[in-house]
């Protein structure tokens, strides 16, 4: 009996020391960052911007792999099933955890399958209209929408622009017809062409058209003004009380990845993001550095999940 007890103690200590050794020696091979969207989105922009700095600090190559489909669920599912050894992570917008569980009936993962590493950056959406609509402010748009049927474009059902507009409509008690597109770029093109009068779209997508005078920017969805559009008010400043629709880029790890690895990666990400050049480059893409702790990010995700869950329920949005 005593020998069995000794053997169990040795095995337990061996497992503990093995885990500590793995964390201390991590990383010793390339790290994969999975972006669950097509190339060119916020995930790509940020990770490609900081990859060189991460490689220098972690002394291993960083690979970004796009696995798009089902609103990001395909890539997220892949990471949730990956070995929790610290070599596969998910880099995605927060909506994959705050919106998708309310929208998709059949998901092969849940937020509990992941640990949050850090919330990297925040970004907002921009409410724009074609100049021919004749509105120059949010108040103008509300007045016009109350007098007759109007439509708006977004980058798709359940995406940030769609939810941002539906939150706005819920707060002001007005209805508009949603016209979803396969991404913000084609949505912006139809607003430019006057096929749809207005849209709530990603800042970087509409910024060149706003500066060229081809689109009129009415407000941004975040709690703070956009670094790219400092003269454009927030929705709250435009008179919509209680409005808040910031979105974030978050790094997630499979649930069983050790705390030591989580903290080591988080610190490397924070150091890379907080360099002056990274911060300035992100501003040009309408993003603001956050570099949060895991706890701060988790609290924000839980809060936003409750908010967007009520919006999804209100509009009856559901997908298989």
Short mmCIF file of the C-alpha atoms (twelve columns), coordinates in Angstrom:
data_MODEL
# 
_entry.id   MODEL 
# 
loop_
_atom_site.group_PDB 
_atom_site.id 
_atom_site.type_symbol 
_atom_site.label_atom_id 
_atom_site.label_alt_id 
_atom_site.label_comp_id 
_atom_site.label_asym_id 
_atom_site.label_seq_id 
_atom_site.Cartn_x 
_atom_site.Cartn_y 
_atom_site.Cartn_z 
_atom_site.pdbx_PDB_model_num 
ATOM 1   C CA . UNK A 1   0.000   0.000  0.000   1 
ATOM 2   C CA . UNK A 2   2.821   2.346  0.944   1 
ATOM 3   C CA . UNK A 3   4.638   1.573  -2.328  1 
ATOM 4   C CA . UNK A 4   1.453   2.303  -4.293  1 
ATOM 5   C CA . UNK A 5   1.106   5.641  -2.489  1 
ATOM 6   C CA . UNK A 6   4.735   6.501  -3.306  1 
ATOM 7   C CA . UNK A 7   4.198   5.605  -6.930  1 
ATOM 8   C CA . UNK A 8   1.094   7.838  -7.157  1 
ATOM 9   C CA . UNK A 9   2.951   10.749 -5.571  1 
ATOM 10  C CA . UNK A 10  5.849   10.351 -8.006  1 
ATOM 11  C CA . UNK A 11  3.440   10.236 -10.963 1 
ATOM 12  C CA . UNK A 12  1.610   13.366 -9.775  1 
ATOM 13  C CA . UNK A 13  4.833   15.274 -9.227  1 
ATOM 14  C CA . UNK A 14  6.100   14.077 -12.599 1 
ATOM 15  C CA . UNK A 15  2.986   15.431 -14.309 1 
ATOM 16  C CA . UNK A 16  3.299   18.740 -12.470 1 
ATOM 17  C CA . UNK A 17  6.964   19.184 -13.351 1 
ATOM 18  C CA . UNK A 18  6.274   18.126 -16.942 1 
ATOM 19  C CA . UNK A 19  3.575   20.821 -17.232 1 
ATOM 20  C CA . UNK A 20  5.845   23.445 -15.723 1 
ATOM 21  C CA . UNK A 21  8.697   22.440 -18.013 1 
ATOM 22  C CA . UNK A 22  6.411   22.675 -21.072 1 
ATOM 23  C CA . UNK A 23  5.298   26.178 -20.084 1 
ATOM 24  C CA . UNK A 24  8.866   27.292 -19.364 1 
ATOM 25  C CA . UNK A 25  10.193  25.962 -22.665 1 
ATOM 26  C CA . UNK A 26  7.242   27.234 -24.691 1 
ATOM 27  C CA . UNK A 27  7.404   27.942 -27.551 1 
ATOM 28  C CA . UNK A 28  9.791   25.512 -29.203 1 
ATOM 29  C CA . UNK A 29  8.038   25.282 -32.589 1 
ATOM 30  C CA . UNK A 30  5.938   27.546 -34.901 1 
ATOM 31  C CA . UNK A 31  2.662   29.003 -33.601 1 
ATOM 32  C CA . UNK A 32  -0.529  29.000 -35.678 1 
ATOM 33  C CA . UNK A 33  -3.056  31.838 -35.394 1 
ATOM 34  C CA . UNK A 34  -6.382  30.861 -36.997 1 
ATOM 35  C CA . UNK A 35  -8.503  33.717 -38.387 1 
ATOM 36  C CA . UNK A 36  -12.040 32.375 -39.028 1 
ATOM 37  C CA . UNK A 37  -12.779 34.910 -41.782 1 
ATOM 38  C CA . UNK A 38  -11.621 35.629 -45.352 1 
ATOM 39  C CA . UNK A 39  -8.316  37.535 -45.727 1 
ATOM 40  C CA . UNK A 40  -8.345  41.310 -45.319 1 
ATOM 41  C CA . UNK A 41  -10.386 41.725 -42.138 1 
ATOM 42  C CA . UNK A 42  -9.342  43.101 -38.722 1 
ATOM 43  C CA . UNK A 43  -7.823  39.750 -37.714 1 
ATOM 44  C CA . UNK A 44  -5.452  39.809 -40.676 1 
ATOM 45  C CA . UNK A 45  -4.625  43.482 -40.304 1 
ATOM 46  C CA . UNK A 46  -3.611  43.252 -36.656 1 
ATOM 47  C CA . UNK A 47  -1.826  39.902 -36.704 1 
ATOM 48  C CA . UNK A 48  0.200   40.693 -39.824 1 
ATOM 49  C CA . UNK A 49  1.134   43.989 -38.214 1 
ATOM 50  C CA . UNK A 50  2.472   42.427 -35.016 1 
ATOM 51  C CA . UNK A 51  3.734   39.079 -36.361 1 
ATOM 52  C CA . UNK A 52  7.336   40.239 -36.794 1 
ATOM 53  C CA . UNK A 53  7.446   41.624 -33.244 1 
ATOM 54  C CA . UNK A 54  5.943   38.418 -31.848 1 
ATOM 55  C CA . UNK A 55  8.477   36.317 -33.712 1 
ATOM 56  C CA . UNK A 56  11.320  38.361 -32.236 1 
ATOM 57  C CA . UNK A 57  10.056  38.085 -28.658 1 
ATOM 58  C CA . UNK A 58  8.907   34.439 -28.811 1 
ATOM 59  C CA . UNK A 59  11.738  33.349 -31.143 1 
ATOM 60  C CA . UNK A 60  9.405   31.212 -33.259 1 
ATOM 61  C CA . UNK A 61  7.573   31.776 -36.568 1 
ATOM 62  C CA . UNK A 62  3.958   32.996 -36.344 1 
ATOM 63  C CA . UNK A 63  1.619   31.693 -39.057 1 
ATOM 64  C CA . UNK A 64  -1.795  33.200 -39.818 1 
ATOM 65  C CA . UNK A 65  -4.235  30.714 -41.335 1 
ATOM 66  C CA . UNK A 66  -7.656  31.761 -42.665 1 
ATOM 67  C CA . UNK A 67  -10.433 29.204 -42.126 1 
ATOM 68  C CA . UNK A 68  -13.610 31.059 -43.041 1 
ATOM 69  C CA . UNK A 69  -17.251 30.031 -43.142 1 
ATOM 70  C CA . UNK A 70  -20.474 29.965 -41.098 1 
ATOM 71  C CA . UNK A 71  -19.883 33.381 -39.546 1 
ATOM 72  C CA . UNK A 72  -16.518 32.284 -38.179 1 
ATOM 73  C CA . UNK A 73  -17.827 29.071 -36.627 1 
ATOM 74  C CA . UNK A 74  -15.726 26.747 -38.811 1 
ATOM 75  C CA . UNK A 75  -12.398 28.226 -37.724 1 
ATOM 76  C CA . UNK A 76  -13.487 28.488 -34.096 1 
ATOM 77  C CA . UNK A 77  -14.606 24.859 -34.060 1 
ATOM 78  C CA . UNK A 78  -11.240 23.791 -35.461 1 
ATOM 79  C CA . UNK A 79  -9.338  25.611 -32.710 1 
ATOM 80  C CA . UNK A 80  -11.649 24.296 -29.974 1 
ATOM 81  C CA . UNK A 81  -10.697 20.741 -31.021 1 
ATOM 82  C CA . UNK A 82  -6.965  21.479 -31.307 1 
ATOM 83  C CA . UNK A 83  -4.413  20.097 -28.877 1 
ATOM 84  C CA . UNK A 84  -4.103  22.444 -25.867 1 
ATOM 85  C CA . UNK A 85  -0.324  22.652 -26.222 1 
ATOM 86  C CA . UNK A 86  -0.047  26.367 -26.957 1 
ATOM 87  C CA . UNK A 87  0.567   26.118 -30.692 1 
ATOM 88  C CA . UNK A 88  -2.908  26.834 -32.089 1 
ATOM 89  C CA . UNK A 89  -4.910  29.950 -31.211 1 
ATOM 90  C CA . UNK A 90  -8.005  31.715 -32.519 1 
ATOM 91  C CA . UNK A 91  -7.888  35.410 -33.426 1 
ATOM 92  C CA . UNK A 92  -11.406 36.671 -34.098 1 
ATOM 93  C CA . UNK A 93  -13.897 39.463 -33.567 1 
ATOM 94  C CA . UNK A 94  -15.770 39.280 -30.277 1 
ATOM 95  C CA . UNK A 95  -19.048 38.565 -32.097 1 
ATOM 96  C CA . UNK A 96  -18.020 34.942 -32.506 1 
ATOM 97  C CA . UNK A 97  -18.715 34.555 -28.770 1 
ATOM 98  C CA . UNK A 98  -21.179 37.391 -28.106 1 
ATOM 99  C CA . UNK A 99  -23.465 37.012 -31.143 1 
ATOM 100 C CA . UNK A 100 -23.056 33.617 -32.822 1 
ATOM 101 C CA . UNK A 101 -24.343 31.551 -29.859 1 
ATOM 102 C CA . UNK A 102 -27.598 33.551 -30.023 1 
ATOM 103 C CA . UNK A 103 -27.902 33.280 -33.819 1 
ATOM 104 C CA . UNK A 104 -26.776 29.773 -34.793 1 
ATOM 105 C CA . UNK A 105 -28.936 26.871 -33.634 1 
ATOM 106 C CA . UNK A 106 -26.279 24.200 -34.146 1 
ATOM 107 C CA . UNK A 107 -22.794 25.171 -32.998 1 
ATOM 108 C CA . UNK A 108 -20.031 22.622 -32.384 1 
ATOM 109 C CA . UNK A 109 -18.344 24.790 -29.746 1 
ATOM 110 C CA . UNK A 110 -19.208 27.145 -26.909 1 
ATOM 111 C CA . UNK A 111 -17.377 29.915 -25.104 1 
ATOM 112 C CA . UNK A 112 -16.511 27.514 -22.271 1 
ATOM 113 C CA . UNK A 113 -14.346 25.576 -24.748 1 
ATOM 114 C CA . UNK A 114 -11.909 28.500 -24.820 1 
ATOM 115 C CA . UNK A 115 -9.756  30.652 -22.593 1 
ATOM 116 C CA . UNK A 116 -9.409  34.322 -23.427 1 
ATOM 117 C CA . UNK A 117 -5.807  35.462 -23.926 1 
ATOM 118 C CA . UNK A 118 -6.400  39.167 -24.558 1 
ATOM 119 C CA . UNK A 119 -8.689  41.689 -26.228 1 
ATOM 120 C CA . UNK A 120 -6.267  43.266 -28.697 1 
ATOM 121 C CA . UNK A 121 -8.085  46.229 -30.208 1 
ATOM 122 C CA . UNK A 122 -11.501 47.834 -30.549 1 
ATOM 123 C CA . UNK A 123 -13.218 49.184 -33.630 1 
ATOM 124 C CA . UNK A 124 -16.585 50.659 -34.480 1 
ATOM 125 C CA . UNK A 125 -18.982 50.858 -37.408 1 
ATOM 126 C CA . UNK A 126 -19.832 54.025 -39.337 1 
ATOM 127 C CA . UNK A 127 -23.371 55.089 -40.245 1 
ATOM 128 C CA . UNK A 128 -23.269 56.495 -43.783 1 
ATOM 129 C CA . UNK A 129 -25.779 57.618 -46.403 1 
ATOM 130 C CA . UNK A 130 -25.617 58.452 -50.086 1 
ATOM 131 C CA . UNK A 131 -25.573 62.273 -50.522 1 
ATOM 132 C CA . UNK A 132 -28.709 62.015 -52.664 1 
ATOM 133 C CA . UNK A 133 -30.712 60.975 -49.573 1 
ATOM 134 C CA . UNK A 134 -30.372 64.531 -48.286 1 
ATOM 135 C CA . UNK A 135 -29.566 63.734 -44.656 1 
ATOM 136 C CA . UNK A 136 -26.616 65.278 -42.853 1 
ATOM 137 C CA . UNK A 137 -27.162 64.078 -39.290 1 
ATOM 138 C CA . UNK A 138 -28.644 61.229 -37.271 1 
ATOM 139 C CA . UNK A 139 -31.589 63.491 -36.412 1 
ATOM 140 C CA . UNK A 140 -32.217 64.028 -40.147 1 
ATOM 141 C CA . UNK A 141 -32.179 60.273 -40.742 1 
ATOM 142 C CA . UNK A 142 -34.605 59.582 -37.887 1 
ATOM 143 C CA . UNK A 143 -37.002 62.213 -39.198 1 
ATOM 144 C CA . UNK A 144 -36.824 60.823 -42.740 1 
ATOM 145 C CA . UNK A 145 -37.252 57.210 -41.599 1 
ATOM 146 C CA . UNK A 146 -40.381 58.166 -39.648 1 
ATOM 147 C CA . UNK A 147 -42.045 59.623 -42.749 1 
ATOM 148 C CA . UNK A 148 -41.707 56.584 -45.000 1 
ATOM 149 C CA . UNK A 149 -40.119 53.201 -45.664 1 
ATOM 150 C CA . UNK A 150 -36.312 53.192 -45.794 1 
ATOM 151 C CA . UNK A 151 -33.706 50.465 -46.137 1 
ATOM 152 C CA . UNK A 152 -30.107 50.070 -45.010 1 
ATOM 153 C CA . UNK A 153 -27.172 47.893 -46.037 1 
ATOM 154 C CA . UNK A 154 -24.803 45.823 -43.910 1 
ATOM 155 C CA . UNK A 155 -22.080 43.258 -44.517 1 
ATOM 156 C CA . UNK A 156 -24.429 40.386 -43.689 1 
ATOM 157 C CA . UNK A 157 -26.932 38.994 -41.215 1 
ATOM 158 C CA . UNK A 158 -25.590 39.091 -37.672 1 
ATOM 159 C CA . UNK A 159 -22.419 41.052 -38.483 1 
ATOM 160 C CA . UNK A 160 -21.417 44.166 -36.483 1 
ATOM 161 C CA . UNK A 161 -23.050 46.602 -38.915 1 
ATOM 162 C CA . UNK A 162 -26.366 44.746 -38.864 1 
ATOM 163 C CA . UNK A 163 -26.434 44.623 -35.068 1 
ATOM 164 C CA . UNK A 164 -25.288 48.232 -34.723 1 
ATOM 165 C CA . UNK A 165 -28.205 49.428 -36.838 1 
ATOM 166 C CA . UNK A 166 -30.771 47.221 -35.126 1 
ATOM 167 C CA . UNK A 167 -29.644 48.489 -31.714 1 
ATOM 168 C CA . UNK A 168 -30.079 52.044 -33.021 1 
ATOM 169 C CA . UNK A 169 -33.563 51.295 -34.402 1 
ATOM 170 C CA . UNK A 170 -34.600 49.631 -31.141 1 
ATOM 171 C CA . UNK A 171 -33.558 52.659 -29.106 1 
ATOM 172 C CA . UNK A 172 -35.357 55.195 -31.317 1 
ATOM 173 C CA . UNK A 173 -38.450 53.075 -32.017 1 
ATOM 174 C CA . UNK A 174 -38.167 53.174 -35.813 1 
ATOM 175 C CA . UNK A 175 -38.065 50.374 -38.409 1 
ATOM 176 C CA . UNK A 176 -35.913 50.147 -41.542 1 
ATOM 177 C CA . UNK A 177 -35.564 47.259 -44.004 1 
ATOM 178 C CA . UNK A 178 -32.285 45.369 -43.733 1 
ATOM 179 C CA . UNK A 179 -30.444 44.565 -46.976 1 
ATOM 180 C CA . UNK A 180 -27.606 42.100 -46.179 1 
ATOM 181 C CA . UNK A 181 -24.527 41.653 -48.383 1 
ATOM 182 C CA . UNK A 182 -21.607 39.229 -48.427 1 
ATOM 183 C CA . UNK A 183 -19.231 41.636 -46.736 1 
ATOM 184 C CA . UNK A 184 -18.997 45.395 -46.173 1 
ATOM 185 C CA . UNK A 185 -17.294 46.127 -49.518 1 
ATOM 186 C CA . UNK A 186 -20.221 45.100 -51.788 1 
ATOM 187 C CA . UNK A 187 -22.635 46.767 -49.350 1 
ATOM 188 C CA . UNK A 188 -20.669 50.019 -49.602 1 
ATOM 189 C CA . UNK A 189 -20.709 49.808 -53.400 1 
ATOM 190 C CA . UNK A 190 -24.506 49.674 -53.512 1 
ATOM 191 C CA . UNK A 191 -24.805 52.585 -51.085 1 
ATOM 192 C CA . UNK A 192 -22.382 54.513 -53.311 1 
ATOM 193 C CA . UNK A 193 -24.520 53.639 -56.338 1 
ATOM 194 C CA . UNK A 194 -27.710 54.705 -54.576 1 
ATOM 195 C CA . UNK A 195 -29.225 51.217 -54.704 1 
ATOM 196 C CA . UNK A 196 -29.595 51.344 -50.908 1 
ATOM 197 C CA . UNK A 197 -29.776 54.786 -49.256 1 
ATOM 198 C CA . UNK A 198 -27.725 54.138 -46.109 1 
ATOM 199 C CA . UNK A 199 -25.539 51.582 -44.382 1 
ATOM 200 C CA . UNK A 200 -23.821 50.806 -41.093 1 
ATOM 201 C CA . UNK A 201 -20.427 49.611 -42.303 1 
ATOM 202 C CA . UNK A 202 -16.820 49.059 -41.247 1 
ATOM 203 C CA . UNK A 203 -14.871 52.295 -40.941 1 
ATOM 204 C CA . UNK A 204 -11.896 51.348 -43.167 1 
ATOM 205 C CA . UNK A 205 -14.289 50.280 -45.942 1 
ATOM 206 C CA . UNK A 206 -16.163 53.587 -46.149 1 
ATOM 207 C CA . UNK A 207 -13.415 56.006 -45.039 1 
ATOM 208 C CA . UNK A 208 -12.021 56.740 -48.553 1 
ATOM 209 C CA . UNK A 209 -15.539 57.431 -49.876 1 
ATOM 210 C CA . UNK A 210 -16.340 59.746 -46.972 1 
ATOM 211 C CA . UNK A 211 -13.165 61.738 -47.550 1 
ATOM 212 C CA . UNK A 212 -13.946 61.913 -51.269 1 
ATOM 213 C CA . UNK A 213 -17.425 63.304 -50.508 1 
ATOM 214 C CA . UNK A 214 -19.156 60.311 -52.051 1 
ATOM 215 C CA . UNK A 215 -20.739 59.228 -48.765 1 
ATOM 216 C CA . UNK A 216 -22.046 61.294 -45.846 1 
ATOM 217 C CA . UNK A 217 -20.932 60.041 -42.416 1 
ATOM 218 C CA . UNK A 218 -23.558 60.615 -39.727 1 
ATOM 219 C CA . UNK A 219 -22.064 58.918 -36.650 1 
ATOM 220 C CA . UNK A 220 -19.853 56.110 -35.391 1 
ATOM 221 C CA . UNK A 221 -21.110 53.244 -33.244 1 
ATOM 222 C CA . UNK A 222 -18.457 53.290 -30.514 1 
ATOM 223 C CA . UNK A 223 -18.366 55.064 -27.174 1 
ATOM 224 C CA . UNK A 224 -15.497 57.227 -28.476 1 
ATOM 225 C CA . UNK A 225 -14.984 59.024 -31.749 1 
ATOM 226 C CA . UNK A 226 -13.103 57.216 -34.476 1 
ATOM 227 C CA . UNK A 227 -9.385  58.070 -34.761 1 
ATOM 228 C CA . UNK A 228 -9.908  58.152 -38.541 1 
ATOM 229 C CA . UNK A 229 -12.983 60.410 -38.358 1 
ATOM 230 C CA . UNK A 230 -12.439 62.741 -35.379 1 
ATOM 231 C CA . UNK A 231 -15.078 65.233 -36.600 1 
ATOM 232 C CA . UNK A 232 -17.875 62.655 -36.748 1 
ATOM 233 C CA . UNK A 233 -19.940 62.275 -33.524 1 
ATOM 234 C CA . UNK A 234 -20.670 59.080 -31.669 1 
ATOM 235 C CA . UNK A 235 -24.279 57.914 -31.648 1 
ATOM 236 C CA . UNK A 236 -24.618 59.169 -28.066 1 
ATOM 237 C CA . UNK A 237 -23.269 62.586 -29.067 1 
ATOM 238 C CA . UNK A 238 -25.749 62.540 -31.954 1 
ATOM 239 C CA . UNK A 239 -28.599 62.209 -29.452 1 
ATOM 240 C CA . UNK A 240 -29.163 58.444 -29.140 1 
ATOM 241 C CA . UNK A 241 -28.996 57.922 -25.375 1 
ATOM 242 C CA . UNK A 242 -27.734 54.599 -24.055 1 
ATOM 243 C CA . UNK A 243 -26.163 53.581 -27.362 1 
ATOM 244 C CA . UNK A 244 -22.930 51.575 -27.263 1 
ATOM 245 C CA . UNK A 245 -21.685 49.290 -30.031 1 
ATOM 246 C CA . UNK A 246 -17.947 48.802 -29.847 1 
ATOM 247 C CA . UNK A 247 -16.480 45.639 -31.307 1 
ATOM 248 C CA . UNK A 248 -13.183 43.999 -30.481 1 
ATOM 249 C CA . UNK A 249 -10.530 41.689 -31.827 1 
ATOM 250 C CA . UNK A 250 -9.774  38.893 -29.347 1 
ATOM 251 C CA . UNK A 251 -7.251  36.062 -29.094 1 
ATOM 252 C CA . UNK A 252 -8.633  32.791 -27.699 1 
ATOM 253 C CA . UNK A 253 -6.903  29.555 -26.703 1 
ATOM 254 C CA . UNK A 254 -8.300  26.027 -26.269 1 
ATOM 255 C CA . UNK A 255 -9.561  25.682 -22.695 1 
ATOM 256 C CA . UNK A 256 -6.803  23.415 -21.337 1 
ATOM 257 C CA . UNK A 257 -3.853  25.592 -22.392 1 
ATOM 258 C CA . UNK A 258 -1.830  26.362 -19.262 1 
ATOM 259 C CA . UNK A 259 -1.968  29.690 -17.455 1 
ATOM 260 C CA . UNK A 260 1.795   30.126 -17.922 1 
ATOM 261 C CA . UNK A 261 1.477   29.918 -21.712 1 
ATOM 262 C CA . UNK A 262 -1.562  32.210 -21.732 1 
ATOM 263 C CA . UNK A 263 0.300   34.895 -19.791 1 
ATOM 264 C CA . UNK A 264 3.482   34.564 -21.840 1 
ATOM 265 C CA . UNK A 265 1.598   34.995 -25.116 1 
ATOM 266 C CA . UNK A 266 -0.492  37.846 -23.708 1 
ATOM 267 C CA . UNK A 267 2.616   39.749 -22.621 1 
ATOM 268 C CA . UNK A 268 4.213   39.280 -26.054 1 
ATOM 269 C CA . UNK A 269 1.035   40.585 -27.715 1 
ATOM 270 C CA . UNK A 270 0.814   43.564 -25.346 1 
ATOM 271 C CA . UNK A 271 4.457   44.489 -25.947 1 
ATOM 272 C CA . UNK A 272 3.959   44.270 -29.724 1 
ATOM 273 C CA . UNK A 273 0.729   46.296 -29.760 1 
ATOM 274 C CA . UNK A 274 1.926   49.077 -27.474 1 
ATOM 275 C CA . UNK A 275 4.842   50.122 -29.639 1 
ATOM 276 C CA . UNK A 276 4.254   53.609 -31.125 1 
ATOM 277 C CA . UNK A 277 4.353   52.437 -34.740 1 
ATOM 278 C CA . UNK A 278 1.777   49.669 -34.168 1 
ATOM 279 C CA . UNK A 279 -0.575  52.050 -32.392 1 
ATOM 280 C CA . UNK A 280 -0.344  54.613 -35.197 1 
ATOM 281 C CA . UNK A 281 -0.819  52.019 -37.932 1 
ATOM 282 C CA . UNK A 282 -3.897  50.656 -36.180 1 
ATOM 283 C CA . UNK A 283 -5.398  54.141 -36.007 1 
ATOM 284 C CA . UNK A 284 -5.209  54.292 -39.796 1 
ATOM 285 C CA . UNK A 285 -7.398  51.184 -39.929 1 
ATOM 286 C CA . UNK A 286 -9.910  52.674 -37.457 1 
ATOM 287 C CA . UNK A 287 -8.737  50.528 -34.550 1 
ATOM 288 C CA . UNK A 288 -7.673  51.467 -31.025 1 
ATOM 289 C CA . UNK A 289 -5.245  49.351 -28.987 1 
ATOM 290 C CA . UNK A 290 -6.731  47.749 -25.861 1 
ATOM 291 C CA . UNK A 291 -4.324  44.900 -24.934 1 
ATOM 292 C CA . UNK A 292 -6.511  43.816 -22.008 1 
ATOM 293 C CA . UNK A 293 -6.022  41.174 -19.369 1 
ATOM 294 C CA . UNK A 294 -7.865  37.877 -19.745 1 
ATOM 295 C CA . UNK A 295 -10.221 38.828 -16.918 1 
ATOM 296 C CA . UNK A 296 -11.081 42.229 -18.416 1 
ATOM 297 C CA . UNK A 297 -11.777 40.669 -21.803 1 
ATOM 298 C CA . UNK A 298 -13.966 37.915 -20.343 1 
ATOM 299 C CA . UNK A 299 -16.055 40.438 -18.380 1 
ATOM 300 C CA . UNK A 300 -16.586 42.561 -21.524 1 
ATOM 301 C CA . UNK A 301 -17.546 39.507 -23.590 1 
ATOM 302 C CA . UNK A 302 -20.140 38.430 -21.023 1 
ATOM 303 C CA . UNK A 303 -21.632 41.932 -20.893 1 
ATOM 304 C CA . UNK A 304 -21.815 42.225 -24.688 1 
ATOM 305 C CA . UNK A 305 -23.290 38.727 -25.031 1 
ATOM 306 C CA . UNK A 306 -26.253 39.785 -22.894 1 
ATOM 307 C CA . UNK A 307 -26.730 42.985 -24.903 1 
ATOM 308 C CA . UNK A 308 -26.549 41.384 -28.351 1 
ATOM 309 C CA . UNK A 309 -28.651 38.437 -27.224 1 
ATOM 310 C CA . UNK A 310 -31.567 40.806 -26.602 1 
ATOM 311 C CA . UNK A 311 -31.057 42.469 -30.004 1 
ATOM 312 C CA . UNK A 312 -30.971 39.090 -31.797 1 
ATOM 313 C CA . UNK A 313 -34.166 38.037 -30.001 1 
ATOM 314 C CA . UNK A 314 -35.889 41.298 -30.926 1 
ATOM 315 C CA . UNK A 315 -35.225 40.921 -34.656 1 
ATOM 316 C CA . UNK A 316 -35.820 37.167 -34.658 1 
ATOM 317 C CA . UNK A 317 -32.458 36.358 -36.221 1 
ATOM 318 C CA . UNK A 318 -31.663 32.660 -36.430 1 
ATOM 319 C CA . UNK A 319 -29.548 30.375 -38.623 1 
ATOM 320 C CA . UNK A 320 -28.846 26.637 -38.746 1 
# 
